[in-house]
Amino acid sequence: MNTEKDFSPLTPNIVRALNDKLYEKRKVAALEIEKLVREFVAQNNSTQIRHVIQILASEFALSQHPHSRKGGLIGLAACSIALGKDSGLYLKELIEPVLTCFNDSDSRLRYYACEALYNIVKVARGAVLPHFNMLFDGLSKLAADPDPNVKSGSELLDRLLKDIVTESNKFDLVAFVPLLRERIYSNNQYARQFIISWIHVLESVPNINLLEYLPEILDGLFQILGDNSKEIRRTCEVVLGEFLKEIKKTPSSVKFAEMANILVIHCQVADETKLTNDLIQLTAMTWMREFIQLAGRVVLPYSSGILTAVLPCLSYDDRKKNTKEAASACNNSLMKLVTPEDDEDEEKNGDTGSMEDGQPKTEADSNDMLNASQESVGFSNISFFTPASADRPQVTLDLDGIVQVLDRHLHDSSTGMMTRIAVLKWLYHLYIKTPRKMFRHTDSLFPMLLKTLSDESDEVILKDLEVLAEIASSPAGQTDQIGSCDSTDNKPELKVPEGAKPGQQLSTDSRVMDSSPSTPSMNSYFYKFMINLLKRFSLERKLLDNRGAFIIRQLCLLLHAENIFHSMADILLKEEDLKFASTMVQTLNTILLTSAELFQLRNQLKDLRSQESCALFCCLYRSWCHNPVATVSLCFLTQNYKHAYDLIQKFGDLEVTVDFLMEVDKLVQLIESPIFTYLRLQLLDVENNPYLIKALYGLLMLLPQSQAFQLLSHRLRCVPNPELMRTVDESKYIDSKHQVASKRASHSQMDYNELLQHFDRVQSKHLEVRHQRSGRASDHPDRKLM
């Protein structure tokens, strides 16, 4: 430094001492500067004070020589001490050169700069707050300083500045938040510690409302929550916990809408291998749960994003039990927000979006802010949703987005069982609450709902059947066309029987069916469902064998058994795959005869006293003819014993196979079951039921010497002598004859000859198909005898 240069009012001795390499000599010079500035203060000579500060800053603190910079720093601190309460008038000139030295490569000089700034701030106290952003910026750099002495000095300065902010009521939060939002994304551990400590302090100051600006820093807080440092994570948890407490206390002032998408992002785990991500997800899910409960319908525009985050968590195991429970609470609370009002036209919605507990807010700026933060944190593979009604004052349900999310989870083969159940519960809920709007999506959902019937879980299938049953029975599903879902399968679609109309029962006598009060009305999707269900059974025989009975029984509970059997019988009547038709009839017949769910239908068919029951019997009979043994069992059930005997006589013309004999065997077992108790008791009335006995003997003659043969033979040996039964009670005998005559009168309304002819025609088709199949097999070279 040029010592001959004029540094007045600084004396040459002061200048020389400030440039000395010894700290003690620089300290002596600082004391002289302090004395000199005090004199200027006494004289109220601000010009000379500024001149001294300017010389110390430009000629010393910003000098190229390290010792001169050290002298300048201690000189500026001495000026501040001398100025006392008046230092606030010169703070900009005092602080800026000191902050510049924070970037010096010499760690000792950075330490002296920290020491000098500490003395300046200590003297100025609250007067430094207008320059807070500069101080915060400088301190944030020192927080990550590699030198421990510098870091220690910065911590002292940091504590002093926090005390000043806590004591003051003039802190400019609005000016500070942009800097905080920028620095909160630092990846440096020490910088994060510095940032989170300041947020903790500001959040605890009563007259500083940091909650108002929480949407701008919430994403950054969740980033810090994923830090590798346990201490930083713990501090961040405390800060987030305090914010959540405050949100619960003052929900009406919280900007829920601006923070919803931030939570959606962090509820989704980008890297499940990182343990810190579990903490982020659990915390975000906990916040989401509280948001939904506090904000109510305000979060509905974000429901698709929320479900994207929540649904996968429902399939977590016990290792993430807390996250799973929080996700379940979110899911249930969100579902409760959907009401029938959401099925109204949007222009008629009016005030349906008003929140009872708070004010709905949809801020357009939040999307831009979230997009920027999303880029900064690198969530490129995470689903992100913008609210469907961001520019509207009312809150509307994002139904299209929700259905898209639910459909995607159904299509994803990796989706867990509990998630699939939750998806189906959502679909059922939406069809109940918003049926009119949901039916716009039914054609796209229908194929996947049918495919879900092949799921491994019974509970999933039950929920799926509930959804399909609601679709099939909802009045909102009435359409003008009946069709089947699009399919890539080559097999032709099963066709709806001729004469069936949308919204009408499949019946040989529609007038009779419509008059039945126990039969609920069905829409066009009911027939589509029945057609495609049978098609799925046809293409996927494993499904029919393993789950067919289970599915049909549940449908009988959900949609009324008569509807199910009536429609399936009509559809099977047109089925071209005769082998499948026979198998399907056998399955339906077993369900009819054995399932508790079919008790009412069995009673309806048992006596055939009404026109409705006779029409139902005829409908079933025509399809049951695909399976001879099933047809006989239907006649036994309906007490058409003469017709059963006539059918059994025709069995001699049929091809008796092992499968055929096994079906007869099963029928014998059924005759011994509680279902046919009334039939066995009728064996006591030999004279009025001769064809029952003949039919049973006919079955006996069909069977080989097997266990079933012995069982039926023993039963028939127990049939009493008719003369003996007649002498026991003549009056009862006469009454029984009247009952049988009455029953036969109702049966006589049906044309049994026509039914027998139909049976012959169906069996002829089966025989023809079997001959064609056996002919093709004999022509195959591998089938020829060697």
C-alpha positions in Angstrom: 0.0 0.0 0.0 1.2 3.5 -0.8 2.0 5.0 2.6 2.5 8.5 1.2 -1.1 8.6 0.0 -3.3 11.0 1.9 -5.6 9.1 4.2 -6.6 12.0 6.3 -8.3 12.4 8.8 -6.4 9.1 9.6 -2.9 9.9 10.8 0.2 8.2 9.2 0.7 6.2 12.5 -2.9 4.8 12.3 -2.4 3.9 8.6 0.9 2.2 9.4 -0.5 0.2 12.3 -3.6 -0.9 10.3 -1.2 -2.4 7.7 0.9 -4.2 10.2 1.0 -8.0 10.3 0.7 -8.0 14.1 -2.8 -8.1 15.5 -1.8 -6.1 18.6 -0.6 -3.1 16.5 -3.8 -3.3 14.4 -5.8 -3.3 17.6 -4.0 -0.1 18.8 -4.9 1.6 15.5 -8.5 0.5 16.0 -8.6 2.2 19.4 -7.2 5.4 17.8 -9.9 5.3 15.1 -12.6 4.8 17.8 -11.3 7.9 19.6 -11.2 9.9 16.4 -14.8 8.9 15.3 -16.1 9.8 18.8 -14.7 13.3 18.4 -16.5 13.6 15.0 -19.7 12.3 16.6 -19.4 15.0 19.3 -18.9 17.6 16.6 -21.8 16.1 14.6 -19.4 16.0 11.7 -21.1 13.3 9.5 -19.0 14.2 6.5 -15.8 13.2 8.2 -17.4 10.1 9.6 -18.4 8.9 6.2 -15.0 9.8 4.9 -13.3 7.7 7.5 -15.6 4.7 6.8 -15.1 5.1 3.0 -11.3 5.1 3.5 -11.4 2.0 5.7 -13.7 0.2 3.3 -12.0 1.0 -0.1 -8.4 1.4 0.9 -8.2 -1.3 3.6 -11.1 -3.8 3.7 -11.2 -4.1 0.0 -7.4 -3.9 -0.5 -5.3 -6.6 -2.3 -3.0 -6.9 0.7 -4.3 -9.4 3.4 -3.0 -7.4 6.4 -4.6 -4.3 5.1 -7.9 -6.1 4.8 -7.6 -7.3 8.4 -6.8 -3.7 9.5 -9.8 -2.4 7.5 -12.2 -4.9 9.2 -11.1 -4.0 12.7 -11.3 -0.3 11.8 -14.8 -0.6 10.6 -15.8 -2.4 13.8 -14.2 0.4 15.8 -16.2 2.9 13.9 -19.4 1.1 14.7 -18.5 1.0 18.4 -17.7 4.7 18.4 -20.9 5.6 16.6 -23.1 3.7 19.1 -26.8 4.3 18.5 -25.9 6.5 15.5 -24.4 3.5 13.6 -27.7 2.9 12.0 -27.1 5.9 9.8 -24.0 4.3 8.3 -24.9 0.6 8.3 -24.9 0.1 4.6 -21.3 1.6 4.3 -20.2 -0.5 7.3 -21.8 -3.8 6.4 -21.1 -4.2 2.6 -17.3 -4.3 2.7 -17.4 -6.7 5.7 -19.7 -9.1 3.8 -17.4 -8.9 0.8 -14.7 -10.3 3.0 -16.9 -13.4 3.7 -15.8 -14.6 0.3 -12.1 -14.3 1.0 -9.9 -17.4 0.4 -8.1 -16.8 3.7 -9.9 -18.5 6.5 -8.3 -16.1 9.1 -9.6 -13.1 7.2 -13.1 -14.7 7.0 -13.0 -15.1 10.7 -12.0 -11.5 11.3 -14.8 -10.4 9.0 -17.3 -12.4 11.0 -15.9 -10.9 14.2 -16.2 -7.4 12.8 -19.8 -7.9 11.6 -20.7 -9.3 15.1 -19.5 -6.1 16.7 -21.3 -3.9 14.1 -24.6 -5.9 14.6 -24.2 -5.9 18.4 -24.1 -2.1 18.4 -26.8 -1.5 15.9 -29.2 -4.1 17.1 -32.7 -3.6 15.5 -31.3 -1.0 13.1 -29.7 -3.8 11.0 -33.1 -5.4 10.1 -33.5 -3.3 6.9 -30.3 -5.0 5.8 -31.4 -8.5 7.0 -31.4 -10.1 3.6 -27.7 -9.2 3.0 -26.8 -10.5 6.5 -28.7 -13.7 6.0 -27.2 -14.3 2.6 -23.7 -13.8 4.0 -24.3 -16.0 7.0 -25.8 -18.8 4.9 -22.4 -19.0 3.1 -20.4 -19.1 6.4 -22.7 -21.8 7.7 -21.1 -24.2 5.3 -17.6 -22.9 5.8 -15.0 -25.7 6.1 -13.0 -23.9 8.8 -14.2 -24.7 12.3 -13.2 -21.3 13.7 -15.1 -19.4 11.0 -18.1 -21.7 11.5 -18.0 -21.0 15.3 -17.8 -17.3 14.7 -20.7 -17.4 12.3 -22.8 -19.3 14.8 -22.2 -16.5 17.4 -23.3 -14.0 14.9 -26.3 -16.1 13.9 -27.5 -16.4 17.5 -27.1 -12.6 17.9 -29.1 -11.9 14.8 -31.9 -14.4 15.9 -32.1 -12.6 19.2 -32.6 -9.3 17.4 -35.3 -10.6 15.1 -37.1 -12.3 18.0 -37.1 -9.0 20.0 -38.1 -6.8 17.2 -41.6 -6.2 15.7 -40.2 -4.6 12.5 -39.0 -7.7 10.6 -39.8 -7.5 6.9 -41.1 -11.0 6.2 -42.4 -10.2 2.8 -38.9 -9.1 1.6 -37.3 -12.1 3.2 -39.5 -15.0 1.8 -38.1 -14.9 -1.8 -34.6 -15.3 -0.4 -35.7 -18.1 1.9 -37.5 -19.8 -1.0 -34.3 -19.7 -3.0 -31.9 -20.9 -0.3 -34.2 -23.7 1.0 -33.3 -25.9 -1.9 -29.6 -26.0 -1.0 -28.2 -29.6 -0.8 -25.4 -28.6 1.6 -26.0 -30.2 5.0 -24.8 -27.1 7.0 -26.8 -24.7 4.9 -29.8 -26.8 5.5 -29.2 -26.8 9.2 -28.9 -23.0 9.0 -32.1 -22.6 7.0 -34.2 -24.9 9.1 -33.0 -23.2 12.3 -34.1 -19.8 11.0 -37.5 -21.2 10.0 -37.9 -22.6 13.4 -37.1 -19.2 15.0 -39.4 -17.2 12.7 -42.2 -19.7 13.2 -42.0 -19.3 17.0 -42.2 -15.4 16.9 -45.8 -14.4 17.7 -45.9 -11.3 15.5 -44.4 -13.0 12.5 -47.0 -14.9 10.4 -44.9 -17.4 8.5 -47.9 -19.7 8.0 -49.2 -17.3 5.3 -46.1 -18.0 3.2 -45.9 -21.7 4.0 -46.9 -22.7 0.4 -43.7 -21.1 -0.8 -41.4 -23.1 1.5 -43.3 -26.3 2.1 -41.8 -28.2 -0.8 -38.3 -27.2 0.4 -39.1 -28.3 3.9 -39.9 -31.8 2.7 -36.6 -31.8 0.8 -34.8 -31.0 4.0 -36.8 -33.7 5.8 -35.0 -36.2 3.5 -31.5 -35.1 4.7 -29.0 -37.8 5.8 -28.4 -36.0 9.1 -30.5 -37.3 11.9 -30.3 -33.9 13.7 -31.5 -32.0 10.7 -34.4 -34.4 10.1 -35.4 -34.1 13.7 -35.4 -30.3 13.6 -37.4 -30.4 10.4 -39.9 -32.7 11.9 -40.4 -30.3 14.8 -40.9 -27.4 12.4 -43.4 -29.2 10.3 -45.2 -30.4 13.5 -45.5 -26.8 14.7 -46.8 -25.6 11.4 -49.4 -28.4 11.4 -50.5 -27.4 15.0 -51.0 -23.9 13.8 -52.9 -25.0 10.8 -55.3 -26.9 13.0 -55.8 -23.8 15.2 -56.5 -21.4 12.3 -57.8 -23.5 9.4 -59.8 -20.6 7.9 -56.5 -18.7 7.1 -54.7 -21.6 5.5 -54.1 -21.8 1.8 -55.0 -25.4 1.5 -55.4 -25.4 -2.3 -51.9 -24.0 -2.9 -50.3 -26.8 -0.8 -52.4 -29.8 -2.0 -50.2 -30.7 -5.0 -47.0 -30.3 -2.9 -48.3 -33.0 -0.6 -49.4 -35.1 -3.5 -45.8 -35.1 -4.8 -44.2 -36.1 -1.5 -46.8 -38.7 -0.7 -45.4 -40.7 -3.6 -42.1 -42.4 -3.0 -39.6 -41.9 -5.9 -36.9 -44.2 -4.4 -38.2 -46.9 -2.0 -34.6 -47.9 -1.2 -34.0 -44.7 0.8 -35.2 -44.9 4.3 -35.6 -41.1 4.5 -38.2 -41.3 1.8 -40.4 -43.3 4.2 -40.3 -40.4 6.7 -41.2 -37.9 3.9 -44.1 -40.0 2.7 -45.5 -40.6 6.2 -45.2 -36.9 7.1 -46.8 -35.8 3.8 -49.6 -38.4 4.2 -50.3 -37.2 7.7 -50.5 -33.6 6.5 -52.8 -34.8 3.7 -55.1 -36.5 6.1 -55.4 -33.3 8.2 -55.9 -31.2 5.1 -58.8 -33.3 3.8 -60.5 -33.2 7.2 -59.9 -29.5 7.7 -60.4 -28.2 4.2 -63.3 -30.4 3.2 -64.5 -30.0 -0.4 -61.7 -27.5 -1.2 -59.4 -30.4 -1.9 -61.9 -32.1 -4.4 -60.2 -30.5 -7.5 -57.0 -32.3 -6.4 -58.7 -35.7 -5.7 -57.2 -37.5 -8.7 -53.7 -36.5 -7.5 -54.5 -37.5 -4.0 -55.7 -40.9 -5.0 -52.6 -41.4 -7.1 -50.6 -40.9 -4.0 -52.9 -42.7 -1.5 -54.1 -45.8 -3.3 -50.7 -47.6 -3.6 -50.0 -47.1 0.2 -53.1 -49.1 1.1 -51.3 -52.3 0.1 -48.2 -51.6 2.3 -47.2 -54.3 4.8 -46.6 -53.8 8.5 -43.2 -52.3 7.9 -45.1 -49.2 6.8 -48.1 -49.6 9.1 -48.3 -45.9 10.0 -48.2 -44.7 6.4 -50.9 -47.3 5.5 -53.2 -46.1 8.3 -52.7 -42.5 7.4 -53.4 -43.3 3.7 -56.5 -45.3 4.7 -57.8 -42.3 6.7 -57.1 -40.0 3.7 -59.0 -42.3 1.4 -62.0 -42.7 3.6 -62.2 -38.9 4.3 -61.9 -38.0 0.6 -64.6 -40.5 -0.3 -67.0 -38.9 2.2 -66.6 -35.6 0.4 -68.3 -36.9 -2.8 -72.0 -36.2 -2.6 -75.0 -36.4 -4.9 -74.6 -32.7 -5.5 -71.5 -33.7 -7.6 -73.8 -35.4 -10.1 -75.4 -32.1 -11.1 -74.4 -30.1 -14.1 -71.5 -27.7 -13.4 -73.5 -24.7 -14.4 -76.2 -25.7 -11.8 -73.7 -26.4 -9.1 -73.8 -22.8 -7.8 -72.4 -22.8 -4.3 -71.8 -26.5 -4.0 -68.1 -25.8 -3.5 -68.5 -23.7 -0.4 -66.6 -25.0 2.5 -68.3 -25.3 5.9 -65.1 -25.1 8.0 -63.1 -22.7 5.9 -62.9 -20.7 2.7 -62.2 -22.5 -0.6 -59.2 -21.0 -2.4 -57.9 -21.8 -5.9 -54.8 -19.9 -6.6 -53.6 -19.8 -10.1 -50.0 -19.0 -9.1 -49.7 -22.2 -7.1 -49.3 -24.3 -10.3 -46.4 -22.3 -11.6 -44.7 -22.4 -8.2 -45.2 -26.1 -7.9 -44.0 -26.8 -11.4 -40.8 -24.9 -10.6 -40.3 -26.7 -7.4 -41.0 -30.0 -9.1 -38.2 -29.4 -11.5 -35.8 -28.5 -8.7 -36.4 -31.7 -6.8 -36.3 -34.0 -9.7 -39.7 -35.8 -9.4 -39.9 -36.5 -13.1 -41.6 -39.9 -12.7 -44.2 -38.8 -10.2 -47.8 -38.2 -11.2 -48.7 -34.5 -11.0 -52.1 -33.1 -11.3 -53.5 -29.6 -11.8 -56.9 -28.9 -10.4 -59.8 -29.3 -12.8 -61.3 -26.0 -11.8 -58.4 -23.8 -11.0 -59.9 -20.8 -12.7 -63.4 -21.2 -11.2 -64.7 -19.8 -8.0 -66.7 -23.0 -7.1 -65.2 -26.3 -6.2 -66.1 -29.2 -8.5 -65.3 -32.9 -8.4 -62.6 -33.9 -10.8 -64.5 -37.0 -11.8 -62.7 -37.6 -15.1 -59.4 -37.5 -13.4 -60.5 -39.8 -10.6 -61.8 -42.4 -13.1 -58.6 -42.2 -15.0 -56.6 -42.9 -11.9 -58.9 -45.8 -10.8 -58.8 -47.3 -14.2 -55.1 -47.2 -14.4 -54.7 -49.0 -11.0 -57.1 -51.7 -12.2 -55.1 -52.2 -15.4 -51.7 -52.4 -13.5 -51.0 -56.0 -12.7 -48.6 -55.0 -9.9 -51.4 -53.3 -7.9 -51.8 -54.8 -4.5 -54.9 -56.5 -3.3 -56.0 -53.8 -0.8 -55.5 -51.1 -3.4 -57.7 -53.0 -5.9 -60.4 -53.3 -3.2 -60.1 -49.6 -2.5 -60.4 -48.8 -6.3 -63.5 -50.9 -6.6 -65.0 -49.3 -3.5 -64.4 -45.9 -5.1 -66.1 -47.0 -8.3 -69.1 -48.3 -6.4 -69.3 -45.1 -4.3 -69.1 -43.0 -7.4 -71.9 -45.0 -9.1 -74.0 -44.5 -6.0 -73.3 -40.8 -5.6 -72.8 -39.6 -9.2 -74.5 -42.2 -11.4 -75.4 -39.9 -14.3 -71.8 -38.7 -14.8 -70.3 -42.1 -14.0 -72.2 -43.8 -16.8 -70.3 -41.7 -19.3 -67.3 -43.8 -18.3 -69.0 -47.2 -18.1 -68.1 -48.4 -21.6 -64.4 -47.8 -20.9 -64.5 -49.3 -17.5 -66.7 -52.3 -18.3 -64.0 -54.6 -20.0 -61.6 -54.2 -17.1 -64.3 -54.8 -14.5 -65.1 -58.1 -16.3 -61.5 -59.0 -16.4 -61.2 -58.4 -12.6 -63.5 -61.3 -12.0 -60.5 -63.5 -12.7 -58.7 -61.9 -9.7 -57.1 -64.3 -7.2 -58.8 -62.6 -4.2 -62.4 -63.5 -3.3 -62.7 -60.1 -1.6 -61.7 -58.3 -4.8 -64.2 -60.3 -6.8 -67.0 -59.5 -4.3 -66.3 -55.8 -4.6 -66.1 -56.1 -8.4 -69.5 -57.9 -8.5 -71.0 -55.1 -6.4 -69.8 -52.5 -8.9 -71.1 -54.6 -11.9 -74.4 -55.2 -10.1 -74.8 -51.5 -9.5 -74.1 -50.7 -13.1 -76.6 -53.4 -14.2 -79.4 -52.2 -11.9 -78.9 -48.4 -11.8 -81.7 -46.3 -13.5 -79.0 -44.0 -14.8 -77.9 -46.9 -17.0 -80.9 -46.9 -19.3 -79.8 -46.6 -22.9 -81.2 -47.0 -26.3 -78.8 -49.7 -27.5 -77.7 -53.0 -26.2 -74.2 -54.1 -27.1 -71.2 -55.9 -25.8 -67.9 -54.5 -24.8 -65.1 -54.2 -27.3 -62.9 -57.2 -27.3 -59.9 -58.4 -29.1 -61.1 -62.0 -28.9 -61.8 -63.8 -32.1 -64.8 -65.6 -30.9 -68.1 -64.0 -31.9 -70.1 -62.1 -29.3 -73.0 -63.9 -27.6 -76.2 -62.2 -28.9 -79.1 -61.0 -26.8 -82.1 -63.1 -27.5 -84.5 -61.8 -30.1 -87.2 -59.5 -28.8 -85.2 -58.2 -25.8 -85.5 -54.5 -25.4 -83.4 -52.1 -23.3 -84.5 -51.9 -19.7 -86.9 -54.9 -20.1 -86.7 -58.3 -18.5 -85.6 -61.2 -20.7 -88.8 -63.3 -20.4 -91.1 -65.5 -22.4 -93.8 -63.3 -21.0 -92.7 -59.8 -20.3 -96.0 -58.8 -18.9 -95.8 -61.5 -16.3 -92.2 -60.5 -15.3 -93.0 -56.8 -15.1 -95.9 -57.5 -12.8 -93.6 -59.3 -10.3 -93.0 -56.9 -7.4 -90.0 -58.9 -6.2 -88.1 -58.4 -9.4 -86.1 -55.1 -9.6 -85.9 -53.3 -12.9 -82.7 -53.8 -14.9 -81.1 -51.6 -17.5 -79.4 -52.4 -20.8 -76.1 -53.0 -19.0 -77.6 -55.9 -17.2 -77.8 -57.8 -20.5 -74.4 -56.7 -21.6 -73.1 -57.9 -18.3 -74.8 -61.3 -18.6 -73.6 -61.8 -22.2 -70.0 -60.9 -21.5 -69.9 -62.9 -18.2 -71.0 -66.0 -20.1 -68.5 -65.2 -22.8 -65.8 -64.9 -20.2 -66.8 -68.3 -18.7 -66.6 -69.8 -22.2 -63.2 -68.4 -23.0 -61.7 -69.0 -19.5 -62.9 -72.4 -18.3 -60.7 -72.2 -15.3 -62.6 -69.2 -14.1 -65.9 -71.2 -14.5 -64.5 -74.2 -12.7 -62.9 -72.4 -9.8 -65.1 -69.3 -9.3 -68.1 -69.7 -11.5 -70.5 -70.9 -8.8 -69.1 -68.3 -6.3 -69.7 -65.5 -8.8 -73.2 -66.6 -9.8 -74.3 -67.1 -6.2 -73.2 -63.6 -5.3 -74.9 -62.1 -8.3 -78.1 -63.8 -7.2 -77.9 -61.9 -3.9 -77.1 -58.6 -5.6 -79.4 -58.7 -8.6 -82.2 -61.2 -7.7 -81.8 -64.8 -8.6 -84.7 -64.9 -11.0 -83.1 -62.2 -13.2 -79.8 -64.0 -13.3 -81.2 -67.4 -14.2 -83.8 -66.1 -16.6 -81.3 -64.0 -18.6 -78.6 -66.7 -18.6 -81.1 -69.3 -19.8 -82.2 -67.2 -22.6 -78.6 -66.4 -23.7 -77.5 -70.0 -23.5 -80.4 -71.0 -25.7 -78.6 -69.2 -28.6 -75.1 -70.5 -27.6 -73.3 -72.1 -30.5 -70.6 -73.9 -28.4 -72.8 -76.8 -27.3 -70.2 -78.3 -25.0 -69.9 -75.0 -23.1 -73.7 -74.7 -23.0 -74.0 -78.1 -21.4 -71.2 -77.4 -18.8 -72.8 -74.0 -18.0 -76.3 -75.5 -17.6 -74.8 -78.2 -15.3 -73.1 -75.4 -13.2 -76.3 -73.4 -13.0 -78.4 -76.5 -12.1 -76.0 -77.4 -9.3 -76.3 -73.8 -7.9 -80.1 -73.9 -8.3 -80.4 -77.1 -6.3 -77.8 -76.6 -3.6 -77.2 -72.9 -2.8 -78.9 -71.2 0.1 -79.0 -68.0 -1.9 -81.5 -69.8 -4.3 -84.0 -70.9 -1.6 -86.7 -68.5 -2.7 -86.3 -69.4 -6.4 -86.5 -73.1 -5.6 -89.7 -72.5 -3.7 -91.1 -70.5 -6.7 -90.3 -73.4 -9.0 -91.4 -76.1 -6.6 -95.1 -76.1 -7.2 -95.6 -74.1 -10.5 -98.8 -72.7 -9.2 -98.6 -69.3 -10.8 -98.2 -68.2 -14.4 -94.9 -66.5 -13.6 -93.4 -69.7 -12.2 -94.6 -71.7 -15.2 -93.0 -69.1 -17.6 -89.8 -69.3 -15.6 -89.8 -73.1 -15.8 -90.3 -73.1 -19.5 -87.5 -70.6 -20.0 -85.1 -72.7 -17.9 -86.2 -75.9 -19.4 -85.3 -74.9 -23.0 -81.7 -74.2 -22.0 -81.5 -77.0 -19.5 -82.1 -79.4 -22.5 -78.3 -78.9 -23.3 -77.8 -81.3 -20.3 -80.2 -84.2 -20.1 -79.5 -85.1 -16.4 -79.9 -81.4 -15.4 -83.2 -81.4 -17.3 -84.4 -84.4 -15.3 -83.3 -82.8 -12.0 -85.3 -79.6 -13.0 -88.3 -81.7 -13.5 -87.8 -83.4 -10.1 -87.5 -79.9 -8.5 -90.7 -78.7 -10.2 -92.5 -82.0 -9.4 -93.0 -82.8 -13.2 -92.5 -86.5 -12.5 -94.3 -87.8 -15.6 -92.2 -85.6 -17.8 -89.1 -86.7 -16.0 -90.0 -90.3 -16.7 -90.6 -89.5 -20.3 -87.2 -87.9 -20.6 -85.5 -90.8 -18.9 -87.0 -93.2 -21.4 -85.3 -91.1 -24.1 -81.9 -91.6 -22.5 -81.7 -95.0 -24.2 -81.2 -93.2 -27.5 -78.4 -91.0 -26.1 -74.7 -91.7 -26.0 -74.1 -92.8 -22.4 -70.6 -91.7 -21.4 -68.6 -91.8 -18.2 -69.4 -88.1 -17.7 -73.1 -88.8 -18.2 -73.1 -91.6 -15.6 -71.2 -89.3 -13.2 -73.9 -86.7 -13.5 -76.6 -89.4 -12.8 -74.5 -90.4 -9.8 -74.5 -86.8 -8.5 -78.3 -86.5 -9.1 -78.8 -89.6 -6.9 -76.7 -88.0 -4.2 -78.8 -84.9 -4.5 -82.0 -86.9 -4.1 -80.7 -88.0 -0.8 -80.0 -84.4 0.3 -82.3 -82.1 2.3 -83.2 -80.2 -0.9 -85.4 -83.2 -2.1 -86.9 -84.0 1.3 -90.4 -83.3 -0.1 -89.7 -85.7 -3.0 -88.7 -88.6 -0.7 -91.8 -88.0 1.4 -94.0 -88.2 -1.8 -92.8 -91.8 -2.2 -95.2 -92.6 0.7 -98.1 -91.7 -1.6 -97.4 -94.4 -4.2 -100.8 -94.2 -6.0 -100.6 -90.5 -6.6 -96.9 -90.5 -7.6 -96.4 -93.5 -9.8 -94.3 -91.6 -12.3 -91.9 -90.4 -9.6 -91.2 -94.1 -8.7 -90.9 -95.0 -12.4 -88.5 -92.2 -13.0 -86.4 -93.2 -10.0 -86.4 -96.8 -11.2 -85.4 -95.5 -14.6 -82.3 -93.8 -13.1 -81.6 -97.0 -11.2 -81.6 -98.9 -14.5 -79.2 -96.4 -16.0 -76.6 -96.8 -13.3 -74.0 -99.6 -13.2 -73.5 -101.6 -10.0 -72.1 -98.7 -8.0 -72.5 -97.0 -4.7 -75.1 -94.7 -6.1 -76.9 -97.8 -7.5 -77.0 -99.3 -4.0 -78.1 -96.1 -2.4 -81.1 -95.6 -4.8 -82.0 -99.2 -4.7 -82.1 -99.2 -1.0 -84.3 -96.1 -1.1 -86.8 -97.7 -3.5 -87.0 -100.8 -1.4 -88.3 -98.6 1.4 -91.3 -97.5 -0.7 -94.4 -98.8 1.1 -97.3 -101.0 -0.1 -100.0 -98.7 -1.5 -102.8 -100.8 0.0 -101.2 -100.5 3.4 -101.0 -96.7 3.1 -104.6 -96.4 1.9 -106.0 -98.2 5.0 -104.2 -96.0 7.4 -106.2 -92.9 6.9 -108.7 -92.8 4.1 -109.5 -89.1 4.5 -105.9 -88.1 4.1 -105.6 -90.3 1.0 -108.6 -88.5 -0.6 -107.1 -85.1 0.3 -103.8 -86.0 -1.3 -105.6 -87.1 -4.5 -107.3 -83.7 -4.6 -103.9 -81.9 -4.1 -102.3 -83.9 -6.9 -105.2 -83.3 -9.2 -105.0 -79.5 -8.5 -101.2 -79.6 -9.2 -101.7 -81.5 -12.4 -104.3 -79.0 -13.5 -101.7 -76.2 -13.2 -99.1 -78.3 -15.0 -101.6 -79.0 -17.8 -101.3 -75.4 -18.9 -97.9 -76.3 -20.4 -97.4 -78.2 -23.7 -95.2 -81.1 -22.5 -95.1 -82.6 -26.0 -93.6 -79.5 -27.4 -91.0 -79.5 -24.5 -90.1 -83.1 -25.3 -89.7 -82.2 -29.0 -87.4 -79.3 -28.0 -85.4 -81.7 -25.9 -85.0 -84.1 -28.9 -83.9 -81.2 -31.2 -81.2 -80.0 -28.7 -79.9 -83.5 -28.1 -79.8 -84.2 -31.9 -77.5 -81.1 -32.2 -75.3 -82.4 -29.5 -75.1 -85.8 -31.1 -74.2 -84.2 -34.4 -71.4 -82.1 -32.9 -70.0 -85.2 -31.1 -70.0 -87.2 -34.3 -68.2 -84.4 -36.2 -65.6 -84.1 -33.4 -65.0 -87.8 -33.3 -64.7 -87.9 -37.1 -62.0 -85.2 -37.0 -60.2 -87.1 -34.3 -60.2 -90.3 -36.3 -58.8 -88.5 -39.4 -55.8 -87.2 -37.4 -52.7 -89.2 -38.1 -51.7 -89.3 -34.5 -55.0 -90.9 -33.6 -54.7 -93.9 -35.9 -54.2 -97.3 -34.6 -50.7 -98.7 -35.0 
